[in-house]
């Protein structure tokens, strides 16, 4: 028996032996599922143990998960310089430029089946955020004569003007959000990559 | 690269963007070749002027006095 006089700590050694760790994702079906864990049971519960360990609700593959970036995915038009803590979203084919200053035209090439679903929404709006500075982007659907891997001849392009950021120089994360009718969020903060702000040297930043 | 100046006039900037068809889309590269500057031309392009404050004519009939102040006092 333990010599610990605190009754809350009496069974802590039993927890360490019986705790199981579940895999993070299971892509069998969308939605949420409560897994039948190898639960230590009520006799091992004490007030010092977080409740989430005893009622594990596991998140399964959703459409949002499919939009998140797959580690090691091809980035096609971008260099490794834009890579960040997360992989580029699967919705993003690439973007350009990778560096520049406020006032430069920014283009995002998109891919995948989600784009046409979003375009069917009423009042769909695309917003691109440069580390907290959000700008509205204009959507274009174009056709090209040159087929490319993953996107074929379709070109789904977002265009915006790069906003004034909190920094004049340095890398900032760029994310995409999509809103539907009444500003309702469809998708929020899909990570694209980093954009490197650098000074223009010609235009005072206050003009933007 | 070309720099577009919109003087905080977001509405005009979006209207301009809607009319600017994306260029150099066939084989996308990290640099948009259509956005590179011509050395002989201006790098900064003004696409919108500062938005003037809206002055509606129907409000001109009202005086500058607040309704709580009588000009006779």
Interface residues (C-beta under 8 A of the other chain):
Chain A: X76 X77 X78 X79 X93 X94 X96 X97 X98 X100 X101 X103 X104 X105 X107 X109 X136 X137 X138 X140 X142 X144 X145 X146 X148 X155 X157 X159 X160 X161 X200 X202 X203 X207 X208
Chain B: X1 X2 X3 X4 X5 X6 X7 X8 X10 X13 X14 X17 X18 X20 X21 X22 X25 X26 X27 X28 X29 X30 X31 X32 X35 X43 X44
